[in-house]
Amino acid sequence: MTFLELCQRLRQEVGAAGNGPANVAGQSGEYARLIGWVQTAWREIQLERRWRFDWSLGQVELTTEDIQYPLPDDFDAWVVDTLRFGSQVIRVLPWEELRYAANDHLTCAAIAPNGVLHLNAAPKTSGTLLFEYWRTPQELENNNDVPRMPPRYHMAIVYRAMLQYGLYENAPEVVQQANANYREVMMRVAATELPPINTGEALA
């Protein structure tokens, strides 16, 4: 479902008046609240866990002259041990430790407090730094924005938004139904959208 369709479905589920909203922009009153609750519900779901649908591949083009580079706009955090420059593994260090790793060869990288990627040395040849990363939460803003999560789980957003409607309207029966439906859908989300747990190698 699109952002607009999610808002319309929420209106339908809670039995609010009308048959809209027809647009997510320029609304007031109850429609504005419904739209805001959908936005908040989606943001909160994303912040609960590191979901598979927040994973992405990234790349930065490196030159022989620079050691500072911007990261993707939606970058939130590295997936551990995935940085590669050609066949070389690039270690990720805390920012405070990078100053002690400076030398003539590119071996490691860190993210500065301002979000800029810093290398301990410029590479000897230009090339592409490849990595996996977790994206920042997606914001729903326009009618046709579609949540990243698989469409079969989009009702989780509606049910979570219903909780806010029920609390606002002091409607315990809505809260109860929304909670039950939300838990059921999120159990299925957790079954397919959580990354595998890395238990490490067996101890000798």
N, CA, C and O of each residue as an XYZ file, in Angstrom:
816
protein
N       0.824     -1.195      0.000
C       0.000      0.000      0.000
C       0.864      1.254      0.000
O       1.954      1.274      0.572
N       0.368      2.284     -0.640
C       1.034      3.572     -0.587
C       0.705      4.265      0.733
O      -0.164      3.823      1.484
N       1.419      5.358      0.999
C       1.138      6.143      2.203
C      -0.330      6.568      2.230
O      -0.996      6.444      3.257
N      -0.831      7.070      1.098
C      -2.229      7.499      1.048
C      -3.167      6.333      1.304
O      -4.145      6.481      2.037
N      -2.892      5.182      0.717
C      -3.754      4.014      0.917
C      -3.721      3.540      2.362
O      -4.739      3.087      2.885
N      -2.576      3.637      3.010
C      -2.498      3.278      4.429
C      -3.390      4.184      5.265
O      -4.089      3.715      6.163
N      -3.366      5.472      4.972
C      -4.194      6.421      5.709
C      -5.676      6.150      5.471
O      -6.481      6.216      6.400
N      -6.032      5.846      4.231
C      -7.422      5.533      3.917
C      -7.859      4.235      4.592
O      -8.992      4.124      5.059
N      -6.961      3.261      4.641
C      -7.298      1.998      5.303
C      -7.472      2.203      6.806
O      -8.354      1.601      7.419
N      -6.631      3.054      7.401
C      -6.790      3.357      8.822
C      -8.136      4.009      9.075
O      -8.829      3.640     10.023
N      -8.520      4.970      8.246
C      -9.819      5.616      8.397
C     -10.945      4.590      8.324
O     -11.911      4.661      9.084
N     -10.814      3.633      7.403
C     -11.824      2.593      7.244
C     -11.873      1.682      8.468
O     -12.955      1.346      8.949
N     -10.700      1.280      8.977
C     -10.644      0.342     10.099
C     -11.243      0.940     11.371
O     -11.887      0.231     12.145
N     -11.038      2.224     11.588
C     -11.538      2.845     12.822
C     -12.938      3.423     12.657
O     -13.537      3.879     13.631
N     -13.468      3.407     11.431
C     -14.807      3.894     11.193
C     -14.944      5.401     11.273
O     -16.004      5.918     11.628
N     -13.870      6.108     10.942
C     -13.939      7.573     10.959
C     -14.836      8.056      9.823
O     -15.077      7.331      8.857
N     -15.324      9.279      9.948
C     -16.269      9.824      8.972
C     -15.600     10.069      7.632
O     -14.390     10.278      7.551
N     -16.416     10.039      6.573
C     -15.938     10.345      5.239
C     -15.398      9.134      4.512
O     -15.510      8.003      4.985
N     -14.806      9.388      3.346
C     -14.200      8.306      2.561
C     -12.789      8.668      2.126
O     -12.260      8.069      1.189
N     -12.182      9.622      2.779
C     -10.820     10.057      2.474
C      -9.821      9.459      3.450
O     -10.051      8.408      4.047
N      -8.707     10.160      3.593
C      -8.344     11.415      2.927
C      -8.022     11.197      1.450
O      -7.627     10.106      1.039
N      -8.197     12.248      0.669
C      -7.877     12.176     -0.749
C      -6.441     12.571     -1.020
O      -5.924     12.358     -2.117
N      -5.800     13.147     -0.019
C      -4.417     13.590     -0.160
C      -3.815     13.643      1.235
O      -4.525     13.933      2.198
N      -2.509     13.366      1.366
C      -1.870     13.434      2.681
C      -1.423     14.846      3.019
O      -1.064     15.122      4.164
N      -1.437     15.738      2.050
C      -1.004     17.118      2.279
C      -2.207     18.014      2.542
O      -3.293     17.787      2.010
N      -2.003     19.025      3.362
C      -3.015     20.050      3.567
C      -4.224     19.624      4.356
O      -5.265     20.276      4.269
N      -4.134     18.551      5.128
C      -5.283     18.086      5.901
C      -5.302     18.729      7.283
O      -4.280     19.223      7.761
N      -6.457     18.720      7.913
C      -6.609     19.247      9.268
C      -7.576     18.349     10.021
O      -8.216     17.474      9.438
N      -7.672     18.578     11.323
C      -8.623     17.826     12.128
C      -8.319     16.343     12.176
O      -7.164     15.936     12.309
N      -9.381     15.527     12.065
C      -9.222     14.083     12.234
C      -8.337     13.481     11.158
O      -7.520     12.612     11.464
N      -8.468     13.912      9.911
C      -7.633     13.357      8.854
C      -6.159     13.642      9.113
O      -5.312     12.787      8.855
N      -5.847     14.820      9.615
C      -4.454     15.145      9.932
C      -3.925     14.217     11.022
O      -2.769     13.796     10.975
N      -4.761     13.901     11.995
C      -4.338     12.982     13.056
C      -4.113     11.587     12.501
O      -3.123     10.943     12.848
N      -5.004     11.106     11.650
C      -4.835      9.781     11.059
C      -3.527      9.697     10.276
O      -2.789      8.719     10.390
N      -3.250     10.712      9.493
C      -2.027     10.749      8.687
C      -0.810     10.742      9.602
O       0.144     10.004      9.358
N      -0.835     11.553     10.644
C       0.285     11.608     11.580
C       0.500     10.292     12.301
O       1.642      9.904     12.545
N      -0.571      9.600     12.647
C      -0.431      8.318     13.328
C       0.177      7.257     12.415
O       0.948      6.416     12.877
N      -0.156      7.283     11.139
C       0.464      6.347     10.198
C       1.965      6.636     10.090
O       2.778      5.712     10.108
N       2.326      7.903      9.979
C       3.748      8.260      9.906
C       4.496      7.794     11.149
O       5.582      7.221     11.053
N       3.918      8.040     12.298
C       4.569      7.651     13.555
C       4.666      6.147     13.691
O       5.694      5.628     14.126
N       3.604      5.438     13.323
C       3.608      3.978     13.425
C       4.723      3.379     12.593
O       5.429      2.487     13.063
N       4.896      3.846     11.375
C       5.925      3.304     10.502
C       7.314      3.617     11.051
O       8.204      2.768     11.015
N       7.499      4.825     11.554
C       8.799      5.193     12.122
C       9.123      4.313     13.327
O      10.253      3.847     13.466
N       8.153      4.085     14.187
C       8.396      3.291     15.396
C       8.690      1.831     15.080
O       9.535      1.217     15.731
N       8.004      1.268     14.088
C       8.285     -0.114     13.686
C       9.728     -0.250     13.225
O      10.413     -1.208     13.586
N      10.184      0.695     12.438
C      11.559      0.626     11.931
C      12.588      0.743     13.052
O      13.654      0.132     12.984
N      12.274      1.519     14.070
C      13.228      1.739     15.155
C      13.287      0.587     16.146
O      14.195      0.533     16.975
N      12.332     -0.335     16.074
C      12.292     -1.430     17.033
C      13.464     -2.390     16.870
O      14.053     -2.831     17.857
N      13.800     -2.710     15.628
C      14.836     -3.718     15.356
C      15.611     -3.338     14.105
O      15.254     -2.390     13.405
N      16.683     -4.090     13.828
C      17.348     -4.023     12.540
C      16.649     -5.044     11.629
O      16.890     -6.246     11.740
N      15.800     -4.567     10.748
C      15.029     -5.449      9.881
C      15.758     -5.677      8.561
O      16.545     -4.839      8.122
N      15.490     -6.805      7.944
C      16.083     -7.104      6.636
C      15.756     -6.016      5.611
O      16.587     -5.689      4.764
N      14.566     -5.466      5.687
C      14.175     -4.479      4.671
C      14.894     -3.141      4.857
O      14.751     -2.247      4.022
N      15.664     -2.990      5.939
C      16.471     -1.784      6.117
C      17.915     -1.980      5.664
O      18.724     -1.056      5.748
N      18.237     -3.166      5.191
C      19.590     -3.471      4.701
C      19.775     -2.920      3.293
O      18.825     -2.860      2.512
N      21.010     -2.517      2.971
C      21.291     -2.029      1.625
C      22.764     -2.227      1.297
O      23.595     -2.382      2.192
N      23.077     -2.220      0.014
C      24.455     -2.215     -0.472
C      24.865     -0.779     -0.751
O      24.077      0.005     -1.281
N      26.096     -0.433     -0.394
C      26.591      0.906     -0.654
C      27.943      0.879     -1.329
O      28.652     -0.126     -1.297
N      28.285      1.979     -1.933
C      29.605      2.096     -2.540
C      30.046      3.555     -2.538
O      29.231      4.471     -2.648
N      31.352      3.745     -2.409
C      31.963      5.062     -2.440
C      33.148      4.991     -3.384
O      33.996      4.107     -3.259
N      33.208      5.906     -4.314
C      34.326      5.938     -5.261
C      35.517      6.650     -4.612
O      35.436      7.824     -4.251
N      36.621      5.915     -4.473
C      37.820      6.451     -3.838
C      38.822      6.914     -4.888
O      38.931      6.330     -5.966
N      39.541      7.962     -4.556
C      40.609      8.468     -5.419
C      41.931      8.405     -4.657
O      41.955      8.153     -3.453
N      43.011      8.635     -5.366
C      44.339      8.588     -4.744
C      44.674      9.889     -4.026
O      45.773     10.039     -3.491
N      43.731     10.833     -4.014
C      44.037     12.155     -3.457
C      43.286     12.465     -2.171
O      43.696     13.351     -1.422
N      42.198     11.757     -1.899
C      41.350     12.134     -0.764
C      41.253     11.017      0.262
O      41.373      9.837     -0.067
N      41.033     11.414      1.518
C      40.783     10.443      2.584
C      39.428     10.691      3.254
O      39.086      9.995      4.211
N      38.658     11.660      2.776
C      37.341     11.960      3.334
C      36.281     11.859      2.239
O      36.469     12.365      1.133
N      35.160     11.197      2.560
C      34.120     10.972      1.561
C      32.739     10.990      2.218
O      32.587     10.548      3.356
N      31.736     11.499      1.505
C      30.367     11.418      2.028
C      29.824      9.996      1.899
O      30.154      9.274      0.958
N      29.004      9.619      2.838
C      28.324      8.330      2.814
C      26.935      8.507      2.221
O      26.480      9.642      2.083
N      26.240      7.427      1.864
C      24.872      7.555      1.351
C      23.987      8.353      2.302
O      24.157      8.286      3.519
N      23.055      9.097      1.751
C      22.196      9.961      2.563
C      21.409      9.187      3.615
O      21.097      9.723      4.679
N      21.088      7.928      3.321
C      20.276      7.143      4.256
C      21.124      6.209      5.115
O      20.596      5.278      5.723
N      22.439      6.450      5.170
C      23.336      5.591      5.953
C      23.058      5.757      7.441
O      22.960      6.873      7.949
N      22.934      4.616      8.133
C      22.764      4.643      9.582
C      23.922      3.944     10.291
O      24.482      4.483     11.245
N      24.285      2.739      9.826
C      25.364      1.996     10.484
C      25.891      0.926      9.534
O      25.173      0.427      8.668
N      27.174      0.589      9.721
C      27.760     -0.488      8.926
C      27.142     -1.830      9.295
O      26.725     -2.030     10.436
N      27.080     -2.739      8.347
C      26.968     -4.154      8.651
C      28.401     -4.627      8.900
O      29.264     -4.473      8.037
N      28.648     -5.187     10.048
C      30.009     -5.462     10.514
C      30.788     -6.315      9.519
O      30.270     -7.280      8.958
N      32.038     -5.934      9.319
C      33.004     -6.712      8.533
C      32.597     -6.895      7.076
O      32.794     -7.972      6.512
N      32.035     -5.864      6.462
C      31.641     -5.993      5.055
C      32.363     -5.018      4.136
O      32.091     -5.015      2.935
N      33.271     -4.190      4.645
C      33.952     -3.214      3.792
C      35.024     -3.905      2.959
O      35.870     -4.631      3.481
N      34.968     -3.661      1.646
C      35.946     -4.245      0.733
C      36.395     -3.185     -0.271
O      35.585     -2.433     -0.812
N      37.704     -3.147     -0.504
C      38.273     -2.311     -1.559
C      39.048     -3.247     -2.476
O      40.187     -3.614     -2.187
N      38.415     -3.631     -3.592
C      38.972     -4.711     -4.398
C      38.917     -5.995     -3.588
O      37.858     -6.368     -3.083
N      40.039     -6.664     -3.463
C      40.102     -7.898     -2.674
C      40.513     -7.637     -1.233
O      40.633     -8.570     -0.439
N      40.728     -6.385     -0.898
C      41.228     -6.034      0.432
C      40.087     -5.779      1.402
O      39.120     -5.092      1.072
N      40.205     -6.336      2.597
C      39.258     -6.083      3.670
C      39.674     -4.799      4.390
O      40.832     -4.649      4.779
N      38.736     -3.884      4.564
C      38.990     -2.632      5.274
C      38.353     -2.727      6.657
O      37.149     -2.952      6.786
N      39.167     -2.556      7.674
C      38.661     -2.628      9.042
C      37.955     -1.335      9.416
O      38.360     -0.248      9.005
N      36.902     -1.469     10.196
C      36.187     -0.303     10.717
C      36.650     -0.060     12.149
O      36.607     -0.955     12.992
N      37.091      1.165     12.404
C      37.555      1.535     13.730
C      36.633      2.591     14.334
O      35.961      3.317     13.602
N      36.597      2.682     15.660
C      35.965      3.852     16.268
C      36.711      5.111     15.834
O      37.919      5.072     15.601
N      35.998      6.215     15.729
C      36.610      7.454     15.274
C      37.834      7.826     16.108
O      38.838      8.292     15.570
N      37.749      7.621     17.415
C      38.841      8.021     18.295
C      40.123      7.247     18.030
O      41.206      7.725     18.369
N      40.027      6.059     17.430
C      41.202      5.229     17.196
C      41.836      5.444     15.831
O      42.962      5.008     15.595
N      41.124      6.113     14.929
C      41.641      6.231     13.567
C      42.949      7.031     13.524
O      43.819      6.756     12.698
N      43.084      8.012     14.409
C      44.281      8.853     14.395
C      45.547      8.037     14.658
O      46.639      8.429     14.247
N      45.399      6.909     15.340
C      46.565      6.087     15.640
C      46.847      5.067     14.544
O      47.831      4.330     14.612
N      45.973      5.027     13.524
C      46.136      4.038     12.457
C      46.681      4.656     11.176
O      46.775      3.971     10.157
N      47.044      5.943     11.206
C      47.544      6.610     10.000
C      48.870      6.009      9.554
O      49.801      5.860     10.345
N      48.937      5.663      8.249
C      50.191      5.206      7.657
C      50.087      5.361      6.149
O      49.183      6.035      5.657
N      50.997      4.749      5.417
C      51.023      4.931      3.964
C      50.077      4.009      3.218
O      49.918      4.152      2.006
N      49.445      3.072      3.901
C      48.613      2.074      3.230
C      47.195      2.110      3.784
O      46.988      2.203      4.994
N      46.235      2.035      2.890
C      44.834      1.998      3.294
C      44.525      0.656      3.943
O      44.629     -0.392      3.306
N      44.149      0.698      5.208
C      43.818     -0.533      5.924
C      42.530     -0.421      6.722
O      41.908     -1.435      7.039
N      42.115      0.816      7.054
C      40.957      0.948      7.929
C      40.242      2.273      7.690
O      40.745      3.157      6.996
N      39.079      2.384      8.271
C      38.228      3.552      8.076
C      37.418      3.799      9.342
O      37.273      2.919     10.190
N      36.898      5.011      9.448
C      36.046      5.361     10.580
C      35.074      6.452     10.127
O      35.292      7.121      9.116
N      34.010      6.611     10.888
C      33.036      7.662     10.602
C      33.238      8.768     11.633
O      33.183      8.527     12.839
N      33.469      9.969     11.147
C      33.657     11.121     12.023
C      32.332     11.518     12.668
O      31.269     11.114     12.197
N      32.386     12.296     13.729
C      31.135     12.734     14.378
C      30.183     13.478     13.449
O      28.980     13.516     13.707
N      30.700     14.069     12.373
C      29.827     14.772     11.424
C      29.278     13.854     10.338
O      28.636     14.323      9.398
N      29.525     12.540     10.460
C      28.971     11.576      9.522
C      29.781     11.364      8.259
O      29.318     10.682      7.345
N      30.976     11.927      8.180
C      31.823     11.789      6.992
C      32.746     10.593      7.169
O      33.278     10.366      8.256
N      32.934      9.828      6.095
C      33.835      8.686      6.095
C      35.281      9.168      5.995
O      35.624      9.957      5.114
N      36.121      8.686      6.906
C      37.552      9.000      6.887
C      38.345      7.713      6.723
O      38.042      6.705      7.362
N      39.355      7.747      5.871
C      40.277      6.637      5.692
C      41.577      6.939      6.425
O      41.917      8.102      6.647
N      42.299      5.892      6.798
C      43.580      6.136      7.456
C      44.652      6.541      6.451
O      45.689      7.081      6.836
N      44.406      6.283      5.154
C      45.343      6.689      4.095
C      44.608      6.664      2.772
O      43.658      5.901      2.594
N      45.045      7.497      1.846
C      44.470      7.446      0.499
C      44.920      6.169     -0.190
O      46.053      5.734      0.015
N      44.066      5.559     -0.999
C      44.480      4.332     -1.696
C      45.547      4.623     -2.746
O      45.658      5.748     -3.232
N      46.324      3.615     -3.089
C      47.358      3.767     -4.110
C      46.763      3.865     -5.507
O      47.372      4.440     -6.410
N      45.570      3.300     -5.682
C      44.876      3.387     -6.965
C      43.419      3.760     -6.709
O      42.872      3.459     -5.648
N      42.801      4.407     -7.674
C      41.379      4.719     -7.550
C      40.561      3.440     -7.648
O      40.991      2.466     -8.266
N      39.404      3.447     -7.046
C      38.550      2.262     -7.092
C      37.299      2.471     -6.267
O      37.021      3.581     -5.813
N      36.546      1.399     -6.074
C      35.256      1.468     -5.401
C      35.313      0.745     -4.066
O      35.683     -0.427     -3.993
N      34.945      1.451     -3.025
C      34.777      0.850     -1.709
C      33.355      0.318     -1.619
O      32.398      1.084     -1.732
N      33.211     -0.974     -1.419
C      31.902     -1.620     -1.331
C      31.611     -1.995      0.117
O      32.520     -2.347      0.870
N      30.350     -1.920      0.500
C      29.980     -2.263      1.870
C      28.483     -2.508      1.959
O      27.714     -2.124      1.078
N      28.097     -3.152      3.037
C      26.693     -3.328      3.378
C      26.379     -2.409      4.559
O      27.226     -2.176      5.421
N      25.160     -1.894      4.584
C      24.819     -0.983      5.680
C      23.334     -1.027      5.992
O      22.515     -1.506      5.207
N      23.019     -0.505      7.178
C      21.635     -0.349      7.609
C      21.198      1.075      7.327
O      21.938      2.026      7.577
N      19.995      1.211      6.807
C      19.492      2.525      6.438
C      18.760      3.200      7.602
O      18.229      2.533      8.490
N      18.745      4.526      7.578
C      17.968      5.283      8.547
C      16.479      5.042      8.292
O      16.099      4.629      7.196
N      15.640      5.295      9.289
C      14.204      5.088      9.085
C      13.676      5.898      7.907
O      14.025      7.064      7.722
N      12.836      5.255      7.127
C      12.184      5.902      5.988
C      11.014      6.736      6.493
O      10.230      6.276      7.322
N      10.899      7.952      5.997
C       9.774      8.808      6.355
C       8.732      8.786      5.231
O       9.079      8.906      4.056
N       7.485      8.635      5.590
C       6.388      8.705      4.629
C       5.930     10.153      4.529
O       5.501     10.744      5.520
N       6.020     10.718      3.341
C       5.714     12.136      3.167
C       4.733     12.417      2.036
O       3.900     13.316      2.148
N       4.824     11.652      0.945
C       4.012     11.916     -0.241
C       2.998     10.795     -0.470
O       3.180      9.678      0.014
N       1.943     11.095     -1.200
C       0.865     10.134     -1.435
C       1.362      8.760     -1.858
O       0.899      7.739     -1.350
N       2.313      8.742     -2.795
C       2.735      7.482     -3.408
C       3.957      6.844     -2.759
O       4.490      5.868     -3.286
N       4.411      7.375     -1.626
C       5.499      6.723     -0.900
C       5.039      5.345     -0.441
O       3.917      5.181      0.040
N       5.920      4.355     -0.594
C       5.587      2.981     -0.221
C       6.571      2.508      0.852
O       7.780      2.615      0.647
N       6.103      1.996      1.971
C       7.016      1.498      3.001
C       7.933      0.408      2.455
O       7.551     -0.365      1.576
N       9.145      0.362      2.990
C      10.132     -0.609      2.518
C       9.750     -2.051      2.856
O      10.136     -2.972      2.136
N       9.019     -2.254      3.908
C       8.715     -3.619      4.328
C       7.848     -4.308      3.267
O       7.119     -3.639      2.535
N       7.924     -5.637      3.182
C       7.127     -6.357      2.192
C       5.646     -5.986      2.287
O       5.122     -5.848      3.393
N       4.962     -5.823      1.153
C       3.558     -5.392      1.159
C       2.642     -6.269      2.005
O       1.654     -5.778      2.551
N       2.954     -7.556      2.124
C       2.066     -8.442      2.887
C       2.033     -8.081      4.381
O       1.177     -8.568      5.121
N       2.963     -7.232      4.815
C       3.003     -6.841      6.220
C       2.543     -5.404      6.455
O       2.620     -4.919      7.584
N       2.075     -4.725      5.440
C       1.744     -3.315      5.592
C       0.627     -3.058      6.605
O       0.544     -1.966      7.167
N      -0.219     -4.040      6.840
C      -1.290     -3.833      7.818
C      -0.737     -3.637      9.224
O      -1.434     -3.098     10.084
N       0.492     -4.059      9.475
C       1.093     -3.800     10.787
C       1.136     -2.303     11.064
O       0.933     -1.875     12.200
N       1.397     -1.510     10.040
C       1.430     -0.055     10.194
C       0.044      0.455     10.558
O      -0.104      1.295     11.446
N      -0.960     -0.053      9.874
C      -2.337      0.363     10.146
C      -2.732      0.000     11.574
O      -3.306      0.821     12.289
N      -2.426     -1.230     11.990
C      -2.825     -1.660     13.331
C      -2.098     -0.864     14.408
O      -2.690     -0.522     15.432
N      -0.822     -0.567     14.185
C      -0.091      0.233     15.187
C      -0.674      1.648     15.257
O      -0.789      2.217     16.342
N      -1.036      2.210     14.117
C      -1.672      3.531     14.117
C      -3.038      3.480     14.803
O      -3.448      4.445     15.448
N      -3.738      2.355     14.664
C      -5.030      2.198     15.333
C      -4.895      2.299     16.852
O      -5.799      2.791     17.527
N      -3.766      1.833     17.385
C      -3.546      1.944     18.828
C      -3.608      3.402     19.267
O      -4.228      3.730     20.279
N      -2.960      4.270     18.497
C      -2.963      5.682     18.843
C      -4.366      6.279     18.724
O      -4.779      7.100     19.543
N      -5.083      5.853     17.695
C      -6.473      6.322     17.553
C      -7.300      5.897     18.760
O      -8.037      6.704     19.328
N      -7.180      4.634     19.153
C      -7.960      4.130     20.274
C      -7.627      4.834     21.573
O      -8.518      5.114     22.375
N      -6.352      5.123     21.790
C      -5.961      5.843     22.998
C      -6.497      7.269     22.969
O      -6.970      7.783     23.983
N      -6.419      7.903     21.805
C      -6.891      9.286     21.675
C      -8.398      9.364     21.911
O      -8.886     10.285     22.564
N      -9.124      8.391     21.374
C     -10.586      8.407     21.472
C     -11.089      7.716     22.735
O     -12.297      7.618     22.954
N     -10.161      7.235     23.568
C     -10.542      6.497     24.779
C     -11.475      5.347     24.422
O     -12.549      5.183     25.002
N     -11.027      4.551     23.439
C     -11.831      3.432     22.935
C     -11.082      2.129     23.208
O     -10.342      1.653     22.347
N     -11.266      1.541     24.406
C     -10.502      0.333     24.765
C     -10.725     -0.833     23.822
O      -9.824     -1.649     23.627
N     -11.925     -0.929     23.223
C     -12.170     -2.055     22.312
C     -11.321     -1.924     21.047
O     -10.891     -2.931     20.485
N     -11.077     -0.690     20.596
C     -10.206     -0.471     19.440
C      -8.772     -0.815     19.802
O      -8.063     -1.454     19.025
N      -8.346     -0.389     20.984
C      -6.982     -0.687     21.436
C      -6.774     -2.190     21.539
O      -5.745     -2.706     21.105
N      -7.733     -2.887     22.105
C      -7.609     -4.343     22.266
C      -7.511     -5.042     20.914
O      -6.642     -5.891     20.713
N      -8.398     -4.687     19.990
C      -8.380     -5.325     18.678
C      -7.105     -4.987     17.918
O      -6.508     -5.853     17.279
N      -6.688     -3.720     17.988
C      -5.474     -3.315     17.289
C      -4.263     -4.041     17.849
O      -3.403     -4.487     17.090
N      -4.185     -4.165     19.170
C      -3.059     -4.873     19.791
C      -2.988     -6.321     19.330
O      -1.913     -6.819     18.996
N      -4.117     -6.988     19.312
C      -4.141     -8.398     18.913
C      -3.715     -8.558     17.456
O      -2.904     -9.427     17.136
N      -4.257     -7.726     16.579
C      -3.912     -7.819     15.161
C      -2.456     -7.449     14.915
O      -1.775     -8.075     14.102
N      -1.982     -6.422     15.626
C      -0.595     -5.986     15.457
C       0.375     -7.079     15.878
O       1.337     -7.358     15.162
N       0.143     -7.692     17.011
C       1.030     -8.758     17.485
C       1.065     -9.913     16.495
O       2.128    -10.478     16.237
N      -0.085    -10.265     15.943
C      -0.140    -11.379     14.992
C       0.696    -11.093     13.749
O       1.466    -11.946     13.307
N       0.547     -9.891     13.183
C       1.313     -9.552     11.981
C       2.798     -9.452     12.304
O       3.628     -9.926     11.528
N       3.149     -8.844     13.436
C       4.562     -8.658     13.759
C       5.263     -9.968     14.070
O       6.481    -10.061     13.922
N       4.530    -10.973     14.494
C       5.139    -12.297     14.662
C       5.600    -12.830     13.316
O       6.662    -13.444     13.215
N       4.797    -12.593     12.281
C       5.183    -13.039     10.941
C       6.337    -12.199     10.403
O       7.223    -12.715      9.721
N       6.320    -10.904     10.712
C       7.433    -10.043     10.295
C       8.734    -10.531     10.922
O       9.751    -10.649     10.238
N       8.704    -10.815     12.217
C       9.905    -11.267     12.915
C      10.414    -12.593     12.356
O      11.619    -12.841     12.343
N       9.504    -13.441     11.898
C       9.905    -14.749     11.385
C      10.678    -14.656     10.080
O      11.502    -15.521      9.785
N      10.420    -13.611      9.292
C      11.063    -13.529      7.974
C      11.988    -12.339      7.812
O      12.841    -12.354      6.924
N      11.853    -11.298      8.644
C      12.570    -10.056      8.396
C      13.663     -9.727      9.404
O      14.275     -8.663      9.312
N      13.928    -10.619     10.371
C      15.057    -10.396     11.263
C      16.290    -11.057     10.672
O      16.203    -12.184     10.183
N      17.451    -10.377     10.705
C      18.676    -10.993     10.182
C      19.030    -12.235     11.006
O      18.668    -12.330     12.179
N      19.735    -13.180     10.389
C      20.130    -14.370     11.158
C      21.076    -14.008     12.287
O      21.871    -13.075     12.173
N      20.984    -14.749     13.372
C      21.850    -14.513     14.515
C      23.202    -15.169     14.265
O      23.273    -16.360     13.962
N      24.264    -14.396     14.392
C      25.615    -14.911     14.212
C      26.129    -15.401     15.548
O      26.476    -14.605     16.421
N      26.177    -16.715     15.705
C      26.597    -17.279     16.980
C      28.091    -17.462     17.076
O      28.597    -17.855     18.128
N      28.828    -17.182     15.979
C      30.272    -17.331     16.004
C      30.692    -18.775     15.876
O      29.856    -19.672     15.772
N      31.986    -18.992     15.884
C      32.508    -20.347     15.737
C      32.445    -21.094     17.070
O      32.499    -20.506     18.151
N      32.331    -22.385     16.943
C      32.294    -23.213     18.139
C      33.639    -23.141     18.867
O      34.698    -23.071     18.243
N      33.570    -23.158     20.180
C      34.795    -23.136     20.975
C      35.473    -24.490     20.920
O      34.815    -25.530     20.905
N      36.795    -24.464     20.890
C      37.561    -25.724     20.852
C      37.442    -26.416     22.211
O      38.006    -27.492     22.408
